[in-house]
Amino acid sequence: MVRRVAVIDDYQDVARRHADWSALPAGAELTVFTSPLGGTAEVAAALRPFDVVVAMRERTPFPAALFKQLPELRLLVTTGMANASIAMDAARAHGVTVCGTHGSTAATPELTWGLILDLARNITAEHLGMREGGWQRTVGTDLAGSTLGLVGLGRIGTAMARIAKAFDMDVVAWSQNLDPARAAEAGVRAVSKHELFTTADFVSVHYKLSERSVGLVGAHELAQMKPTAYLVNTSRGPLVDQDALLEALRTGAIAGAGLDVYDVEPLPAHHPLRTAPHVVLTPHLGYVTRRTYDVFYSEAVENIAAFAAGAPVRVLG
């Protein structure tokens, strides 16, 4: 039996529009939280009465300590089919089923190219200049003939490569276990990490976050980049050493950066990245599209109904 369902971190207050919540089991009460709940203690206090929680990606972590404080919780639904911020062993130990949803592989590459184009042609800077009465303050960079360096060549990296070819860009890629033959199939040249950072005009990060990959792009890698090159990260914030990136931006060691992800999210109001030079920032919009939300929330409702019927679907880990 499902009694109380919480949808958390619905920042835009749109969850109710993207699914038919009337399909929830009879008698289930729906509560939507539109603001971040805070730390573990605050999350526990807010969610203690609920037996089902629908979490948006990794906006709110579910560490082992949190499961101990949620005795009513029986089902945790995460949007997406993986969530590194959920302590899966603890969930199992406390009898909590964790289910996921599908999403869109197109949304993040599209946002990434938006950031690349903004950096290359100074779109935000020129827009603000126009608002101030100005006209043509910058000179842009051509994508055609430039080199895109992909740090990671999974589904998103491969999609990035296809679009880069349409811009007549050369594409190189590196990851720890990248198969050169597989890269060639994607029209990409596999290179060493050193060659990628020293030759790419645009470096785009699409790597899985783990203990080994934290700080994957650090001061050493940033120092290797050309002063005319740009770094874009739409994957996970901790993959890039934030302090090293700030220093590179302040000193002009690189031409600029486009960021959609951060070490702490939401990014604090007075964070130095908000005022750093030569940076374009978006608030983790990579997956935030109407089509993606339709899939996320409609499948969340399906997950809840299936769990209530005793046959859970899309069970993780």
N, C-alpha and C positions, 0 to 999 in steps of 0.2 A: 504493500500500500504506500502510495506517495501522498504526503500531507502538505509539506511546505517546500516550495521551490524558490531559490534565490538566483537571480541573474546579476552578476557583479561586473563592475567596470564598464558599464554601458555609457561611455563618456558622452556620446552624442544623443543619448536617450532615444534610440531608434530600435531597440530589440523587439518591441511589441509590433513594429511595422513589418519586420522581416520574417515572420513566421505566424502560423495559425496556432496560437497558444490555447485556443479552445479545445485543441486535440489532446491536451494534457489529461491524465486520468481524472475521472469524476471526483470532485471534492478537493482537488489540489489547489492550493493558494499560491499565487505568483507574486513575488516581490522583486523589484528592479532597483539596483543601486547604481547611480549615475556618477558618483565621485569615488576616487580611490579611498579604500577603507583604512589605510595606514599600515602600521606594523603588525606583527603577529598577534599581539595582545588585542589590538583594536579589531583585527579581522575575526579573531575568535569570539569576541563579544558580539559582533554584528551577526555572525553566521551560526552561533550556537543553537538557535531553535530549528534550523533547517535540516531536512533529511536529504535534499538534493541541491547541489550548487552547480550552476553553469558559469564557467570561468572563460574570460576572453584571452586566449593565447597565454602569454606569460606576464600579464599585467600584475597579477597578485600571486606571489609565491605560496606554495603549500608545502612547507618543510615538515619534517617529522614532528616537531614540537606542536605544530598547529593541529595535526590529526588527534593528538592526545586531548585537545581542548574542544573537540567537536563530537561529542558522544552520539548525537542524533544522525550524523552524516552517514548515508548509505551509498549515495551515487554522486560522483564528481564527473561532470562533463566538461572537457576542454575543447575549445574550437581548435581545429587542426588535429593531425594524427600523431603529434608528438608535442611534449611539453616538458622541457628540461627543468622547470621550476617546481615540478611535483615530485615529492619523495615517494616513488612508487612502492618501495618496500614497506614503508610506513603505512601507506594506504591499504595494502594487502593485510598487514598485521592488524589493522583496526577494522577489517571487514568492509572496506570501502571499494566499490567497483569504480574503475576509471574508464571512461569511454571518450572517444574522439569524434571528429567530424572531418569531412573532406573540405576542400577550399578551392582556390584558384591559383594556378601556377603562372598566370599571365600578369596578375596585378603588380607584383613586386618588380619584375623587369620593366614594366611600363613606368613606374614611379622612378626607378633608377635612371632611365633614359631622360626623364624630365629633369632630374638633378644634373645630369651630364650636359644637357642642352643649355640649362640655365647657367652653368659654370662657363661653358664654351662661348656663349654669346652674351653673357652679363645681363640676362633678362630681368632679374630682380633689381639689380642696380640701375638699369636704364628705366625700368618702370617707376622706381622711386624718383629718379631724376626728372622724368616727365611730370610726375605729380608736383614737383617743386618748380616747374616751369623751364627745366633744362632741355637740352637737345644734344644727342650724340656725344657722350662723354667717354666712351670706351672703344676699344678695338677687339673684335672677337677672335676666336680660334677655330680653324676648320676641323671638322671631323674627318672628312675625306683625306686620305693619306696619312692620318694619325694612327697611332697604335693603342689599342685597348688591351690592358693587361688584366686578366681575370684571376683573382685569387680564389680558386675553387671552380670546378667545372661539373657541378651536379645539374639538376634540372633547371635551376634558375640561371646558372652560368651558361649552360648550353643555349637557353633562350636568348640570353644577352649576346652571344656570339652570332646567332642568326640575324639579329637586328643590326649588329655592327657591320656585317657584310653588306647590308642594304645601304649603309652610309659609306661604303668603300673604304672601310678601315681594315688595317691589319690586326689580327687577333692572336695574342699569345696567352698561355695559361700555365699556372703552377698550382699544384697541391702536393701534399706529402706522398701520396700514392698514385699520382696521375699516370695513367697508361698512355704513352705517346700514340699508340694506334687508335685508341678510343678518341683522343683529342683530334687526330687527323680526320676521323669520321665526322666530327662536328665542324670541320673546316678551321681548326685551331692548331697552332703550333705549340707543342709542349716545350717549356723552357725551364731553366733553373730559377729559383727564387731570386737570385742575384740579377740574372738577365732581365727578368720581368720588371723589377723595380728600377733598374737603370735605363731601360729602353722605353717603357710605356709612357704615353702622353696622358692617359687616363687609367688609373688603377681602380678597379671595382671589386669589392670584397663580397664573396658569396660562399662562406665557409661555415661549417657546423661548429657551434660553440661547445667546448669541452675544457676540462682542466688543462689539457695540453695546448689548446689553441688560444687561451687567454693571452693577450699581448702579442698575437701573431704578427701584427704590424706595429713595430716599436720604433724607437729612436734610430736604430741601425737601418731599418728599411726606409724610413722617411728620409734619412740622410743620403741614401742611394738615389732617391728620385731626382729627376731633373727639376730645376727651379721653375720651369714652365709647365710642370705636370700637375695634375689634379688627383686627389684621392676621394673616392665615393664609398660610403659604407651604408648599405641598406640591409645588412645581415643581422649582426648583434653588436652592441656597443663595445663590450669588453674585448672583442677581437683586435681593436685598435687601442694602443696606449694613449689614453686621453691627454695626459700631461705632455707627452712627447709631441702629440699632434698640435696642441695649443702653442707649444714653443715653435714648431715649424711654421705655423700660421703667423705668429707674431714677428718672426725674424725674416719671413719671406723665403724660407728654405724650399717651400713648394708654392705653386701659384694659388692654390685654394683647395677647399674640400666641400663636399656635399654630404650631409649626414641626415639619416632618418632614424637612427638608433643611438642609444646612450647607455652609459653605465648605470645610471639611475633614471627611471621613468615613472611619472612625468619628470622632465628635466626641471630642476629647481629654478624658480623665477630669477634668481640672481647668479645663476651659474655662469662662469666665465666664457663658456662657448656661446652664450647668447650675445655677447658683445665682441667676440673675436673677429679679427679682420679676415676678409677673403673667404667667408664661409656661408653656405646656403643651408638652412636648417628646415626640416619638416618634422612634425610630431609623430613619428612612427606610423606613417600612412601607407607603408608598403602593401599591406593586405586589406586596407580599409576602402572597399568598394561595395556598391550596392549588390552586385552579383555574388561577391564573396560572402557578404553578410546574409544574403538569402540562403546560401548553402549552410553556413555556420548555424544559424538559429533554427532553420527548418529541421536539420538533422539532429540538433540538440533535442527538439521536441520528440522526434522519432526515438532517440535514445532513451528518453525518460519513459515514453509509452512502452517500449520494449522491455525495459527493466521492470516496470510495474507488472508486466505480463509474465515475468519470470524467464524471459529469453533475451538477455541484453545483447546488443549489437555493437560492432566497432569497439570492442573491448581492447584496451591498451595494456601492454606489458604483463 
